[in-house]
Amino acid sequence: MGTTLTDILRLFWLCLLLLQIAIPASAVASPWPLPEGNGQTITRTEQFTARTFRQLTTSFYSEYGVSDKTTLIGKLAYATQEYGGQFPSTTQGLTAADVSIQHLFRRTDHSVYAGRITYAAETEMDRVLQAENTRFEPITYGNAVEIAFLAGHSIRKDGTLFVSAETGFRYAIADDADLINFSITTGFKPSDRWLFMAKSLNTVSLQNDSNGVDYDVFRFEPSLVFHRNERVSYALGASYDLHGRNLQTGSSIYLSVWNRF
């Protein structure tokens, strides 16, 4: 019996799942679109701790299905940083202000394939700017545009075991280095109430501009989600930086509330 396209796709998704388990490396949009007229908001509070500073971030993420194939997405994040090095200080500011449009290109019985374009507005500071400096000096993120491709696959027909992948190119309009973002998410739903997810979130700089933000980070993020009812869910998770360049690596814990409308 010859190898079919379905066999190749199943092997591809199995390799992605094994990679996620073997090499675990922030919220990633789902490749599955929302139904037309449906929306979701996620409010997340996260405490990050590194060697010489802490950051408390509150983010607001929202998506809305304008059609069964097209989803509008927006994100805002605000943070307070406490730096405890040689010159202790505290600062506050926006760390994310993004708007995106995501479109479903293809759907099969078990898989979806989508694309997304994001405009990231200029923000004031972020923890990646705290590398080995002895003095706290926030640097402004410039405007950027990101084009990403997403894929999702339900390993089980009932959707209780799934995997998704995303890769994106972030073009810096200002002086920051361009970035490659890639992630893999696996999810397991043992019951109607509970969902466990493990994410590998990675950013690699192309190092093509030394005048702005330029960093690499490989992060692993497990989380547990409790579905209170059809409209409200709660998620408790943690994040671990496994490796980084030009930033202090650390860990965080977060709590988020999902509201569907």
Protein Blocks (a to p, Z undefined) as FASTA:
>chain_A
ZZdfklmmmmmmmmmmmmmmmmccbdcddfbdcdehiacddddddddddfkbccdddddd
ddddfbfkbccdddddddddddfbfbgcdddddfbdcddddddfbdcfkbccdddddddd
ddfbdfklmccbfbdcdddddddddddddddddfbfnlpaccdddddddddfblbdcddd
ddddddddfbfkbccdddddddddehlafkbccdddddddddddddfblmbccddddddd
fbdehiacdddddddddddZZ
